[in-house]
Amino acid sequence: MKYPKISYQLIRLAAVCLLLQATTLLSAQEAEQKTHQAPLSKMELQTGDSIVFLGDSITHQCLYTQYVEDFFYTRYPKMRLKFHNAGVGGAKAWDALARFDRDVAAYHPKYVTVLLGMNDGRYQPFNDEIFKTYYDDMKELISKIEGIGATPILMTPTMFDARAARMGKRPRDPASVELYNSVLAYYGTWLREVAAESGFGFVDMYGPLNNITIAERQKNPQFTIIRDAVHPDAPGQVVMAFALLSDMNVQRQVSRITVSKKANGEATSTARGGKLSDLKYSDDGVSFTWLADSLPWVVPAEAKLGAELTKLGHRMSQESLSIHDLPPGRYELSIDGEVVGQYSNTTLARHVELQGNPKTPQYQQAMQVALLNKERNDGPVKDKRNSWRAFQSYARMKRELDAQGDQKDPKKVAAVAQLEKRLADQDRVIQESEAAAKALEDKIYEINQPEARKYVLKKVTAAKKK
């Protein structure tokens, strides 16, 4: 059969159109695939990098940030990072925008952790208009973080402890008490979606606090680590620090030492996290010298419960020691001449964990670091954060005045002028606080360097009965 010439042209045109459509569709699919990014799985850090902790009063407490700093001071003693707490009590996302240039961008961060939302929800049942304000301000804040070349690490709002609120004396709206923790869950779920789609870091602060609380209330119905319902106490802040470091996949183990004998009786060892030397087996024990790369992560006494609740030592700071091929009996372990414990040969063969033993010189050295950093945070770091309260009040009041146009409230005009006078001194306070904080941090880097330690394991001779 012969087809007219026009038919061949139409067939060719249709084929070309179909090919173009397929190509366009394929290109669109490839473009869509390219937009999908993997969320940040870990922080890549080196000496000189800066981390900014941006937030509200929960960050202003200088606790979870302090414990995260403690981790880096002890786990990476050769790497000096720059930490800046940018929390202000009562802050919402808009407040963070108002102080962004001086309080965030000025520190040239590589990563900015963002903990906002507790105040943004306004302590009431879910309100779509309130959430829209938070949504818009957070999107702008995230864009500003990206705009300075930093990577956002978005963190869910923490837990609102409704039971603690009911047990407290402060009068609260029953509906808000019942529903506000759910509001925070909604905000956090949205943040997780933003982080996942944009390739940002994400930390679940909400889940660990709620999960630990409900587990502990099975044993004690009045248990809380958030006594005022909003601000986690020191143990709760350890849970937060643990969540941040865990979700960012930091190096979890301090060291692992295994000592044994070869078939010919020669002593041998395998070790991670340091260098082992001078290994000797004797008739009644073992001795060696150990120079670790890092120290265990420990927290001050008031935060100890948080370390226990998270199993912080075992899960994030393990110092494991295994000694095989010992004759049956009990053995006394000393480090640098100080007895730190007694163990059976079978326990030593399985392994013992030393990171939580307060008798070891490594633990004591790490505690010195933690206490010095506590002094740093309780003093100059908090002084600097307190200086930002006046700015926050000023920025909010000025926004209100600007919205009034020509008909400005004289009282607010006077109040803004008064706040401006107070702020004239802020730069001096910031500079003095930062100098004092750095002086303490210099001391931290003098005492956080691991030292060679002499381990001696000797068999305990049973006392003879009289």
URRA-V196695 format. One line per field, one symbol per residue. phi: phi as a letter, one per 40 degrees, with the letter a starting at -180 (. if undefined). burial: 1 if it has 24 or more other C-alpha atoms within 12 Angstrom, else 0. A space follows every 50 residues. Layout:
# URRA-V196695
phi=???
burial=???
This chain:
# URRA-V196695
phi=.bbcdcccccccccccccccccccccccccccccccbcddcaccbadgcb bbbcabcccdcfbcccccdddccccbccbbcbbbcbcbdgcbdcccccbd ccbbdccfccbbcbbbhdcccgfaddbcccccccdcccccccccccccgb bcbcbcdccccccccccccccbcdccccbcccccccdccccccccccbgc cabcccddccccccccccbadccabbccgbbdcdccccdccdccccccfc ccbcaabbbabcdcgccaababgibbafcacbcbiaaabbbccabccbbd dcbddcccccfdcccbacbcbbbbgccdibbbbbbfgbcbibaccccccc ibbbcbcccccccccccdccccccccccbcccdccccccccccccccccc ccccgccccdccccccccccccccccdccccccccccccccdcdccbccd bcbccbbbcccccccc
burial=00000000000000000000000000000000000000110010000001 11111111111111111111111111100111111111111111111111 00111011111111111111111111000010011011101101110001 11111111111111100000000001111111111111111111110111 11111111110110000000000111101111111111111111111101 11111111110000001111101111001110001111111111111111 00111111110111111111111111000111111000011011100110 01111111011111111111111111111111111111111111111100 00000000000000010010001001000100110111011001101111 1011111110000000
